[in-house]
Amino acid sequence: MITNKQQSAFPSILDFEASGFGSESYPIEVGVVATSGQRYCTLIRPQRDWIHWSNEAARIHQISRNSLVQFGKDVREVCVEMNMLLKDSTVYSDAWTHDNGWLIRLYHAATMAPTFKLSPIEAIATETQLALWDETKLQVQRNLGVLRHRASSDALIIQQTFVESRRLAGRKPPGGVSRAIS
């Protein structure tokens, strides 16, 4: 069982990769690292009316639209799986403005509602953590050896950046729970 102390020490993190930015963009991949350490990642098959595609975004995430059509899961299946994993929890994002819009678009396409709440990481990070965030994130990326920009990798980096920035800010995780960055 995950305690409230563990949840605040290792918050669940969600990250999307998308077809681009702006109102016509849509989610193409979702990655989650739950409080428990469980991970979830999948490509999302675009809906017929999801046609926007940014070559600039594709250069960053390196996912082709053809891969999405061929290997992506149906939006309803993705939403069911996310609801099962994240039920009744608060999940955090470091780009809430974008991620929340893509979450809404995903669940709307599936004609479902999320069983979890998505909030900005700023809701639980201190000012000191946020001041250390960018430098800490770069160090976490180096420590983890993550080279690709993908949703699951980004979710793990965000979670570990939260943990490490809290440590650097002089606050130990509640309950003495620690999970090493490797």
C-alpha positions in Angstrom: 0.0 0.0 0.0 1.3 3.5 -0.9 1.1 5.9 2.0 0.5 9.7 1.7 4.1 10.2 2.8 5.4 8.1 -0.1 3.1 9.9 -2.6 4.6 13.3 -1.6 8.1 11.8 -1.8 7.6 10.2 -5.2 4.7 11.9 -7.0 3.1 10.2 -9.9 4.1 12.0 -13.1 2.5 12.1 -16.6 4.1 13.3 -19.8 2.8 13.5 -23.3 4.6 13.7 -26.6 2.4 15.4 -29.2 1.9 16.1 -32.9 3.0 19.7 -32.3 1.8 22.7 -30.3 -1.4 24.7 -30.6 -5.1 24.0 -30.6 -4.9 21.5 -33.5 -2.2 19.3 -31.9 -3.0 16.0 -30.2 -1.3 13.5 -28.0 0.8 10.8 -29.8 2.5 9.1 -26.8 1.8 9.1 -23.0 4.3 8.1 -20.3 3.6 7.7 -16.6 5.7 6.9 -13.6 3.4 6.1 -10.7 4.2 6.7 -7.0 4.7 2.9 -6.7 7.5 3.1 -9.4 5.2 1.3 -11.9 5.7 2.7 -15.4 3.3 3.0 -18.3 4.0 4.1 -21.9 2.2 3.7 -25.1 1.9 5.2 -28.6 -1.6 6.6 -29.3 -3.3 6.0 -32.7 -4.5 9.3 -34.1 -8.2 9.8 -34.6 -9.3 10.4 -38.2 -9.8 14.1 -37.5 -6.4 14.5 -35.8 -4.4 15.6 -38.9 -2.1 18.4 -37.6 1.6 17.3 -37.8 4.6 19.4 -37.0 7.9 18.2 -38.6 9.7 20.3 -35.9 8.1 18.3 -33.1 8.7 15.0 -35.0 12.5 15.9 -35.1 12.5 16.2 -31.3 10.4 13.1 -30.4 11.4 11.0 -33.5 8.1 9.3 -33.8 6.6 9.1 -37.2 2.9 9.3 -37.9 3.1 6.0 -39.7 4.4 4.4 -36.5 1.4 5.8 -34.6 -1.0 4.4 -37.2 0.7 1.0 -37.2 1.7 0.6 -33.5 -0.5 3.0 -31.6 -3.3 1.9 -29.3 -6.8 3.1 -29.7 -7.7 6.1 -27.5 -10.3 4.2 -25.5 -7.8 1.4 -24.6 -5.2 4.0 -23.5 -7.8 5.8 -21.3 -9.0 2.5 -19.7 -5.4 1.5 -18.9 -4.5 5.0 -17.5 -7.7 5.0 -15.4 -6.8 1.6 -13.9 -3.2 2.6 -13.1 -4.0 6.1 -11.8 -7.5 5.7 -10.2 -8.3 8.2 -7.5 -4.8 9.8 -7.5 -3.3 13.1 -8.3 -0.8 13.0 -11.1 1.6 15.8 -11.8 3.0 17.4 -15.0 5.9 19.9 -15.5 4.1 21.3 -18.6 0.5 21.3 -17.3 -0.8 23.9 -19.7 0.0 21.6 -22.7 -0.4 18.2 -21.0 -3.8 19.0 -19.6 -5.1 20.1 -23.0 -3.8 16.9 -24.6 -5.4 14.8 -21.7 -8.7 16.5 -22.3 -8.4 15.8 -26.0 -7.5 12.2 -25.5 -10.4 11.5 -23.0 -12.9 13.5 -25.2 -12.0 11.3 -28.2 -12.6 8.2 -26.0 -15.9 9.6 -24.6 -14.6 8.9 -21.2 -13.5 10.9 -18.1 -10.2 10.4 -16.2 -10.4 8.7 -12.8 -7.5 10.8 -11.7 -6.6 14.5 -11.4 -3.8 16.1 -13.3 -2.0 19.0 -11.5 1.0 21.2 -12.2 4.2 20.0 -10.4 4.4 23.6 -9.1 1.5 22.7 -6.8 3.8 20.5 -4.7 7.3 21.9 -5.4 8.7 24.6 -3.1 10.1 27.9 -4.5 13.6 26.6 -3.6 13.0 23.4 -5.6 11.8 25.4 -8.6 14.8 27.7 -8.4 17.0 24.5 -8.6 14.8 22.7 -11.2 16.6 23.3 -14.5 20.1 22.6 -13.2 18.9 19.6 -11.3 17.0 18.2 -14.3 20.2 18.4 -16.4 22.1 16.5 -13.7 19.3 13.9 -13.4 19.4 13.3 -17.2 23.1 12.8 -17.1 22.9 10.4 -14.1 20.1 8.4 -15.8 21.9 8.4 -19.1 18.6 9.2 -20.9 19.4 10.2 -24.5 15.9 10.2 -26.1 13.1 12.6 -25.7 10.1 10.3 -25.1 7.2 10.4 -22.8 8.2 7.6 -20.4 11.8 8.9 -20.2 10.6 12.4 -19.5 8.2 11.3 -16.8 11.0 9.5 -15.0 13.3 12.5 -15.3 10.6 14.8 -13.9 9.9 12.5 -11.0 13.6 12.1 -10.2 14.1 15.9 -10.6 11.4 16.5 -8.0 13.0 14.0 -5.6 16.6 15.4 -6.1 15.5 19.1 -6.0 13.7 18.4 -2.7 16.9 16.8 -1.4 19.1 19.7 -2.6 16.6 22.1 -1.0 17.4 20.6 2.3 14.2 18.7 2.8 14.4 14.9 3.2 11.4 13.0 1.8 8.7 12.4 4.4 9.0 9.1 6.3 12.6 8.7 5.4 11.7 7.0 2.1 14.5 7.2 -0.4 15.0 5.8 -3.9 18.4 6.3 -5.5 18.8 8.0 -8.8 20.8 5.6 -10.9 
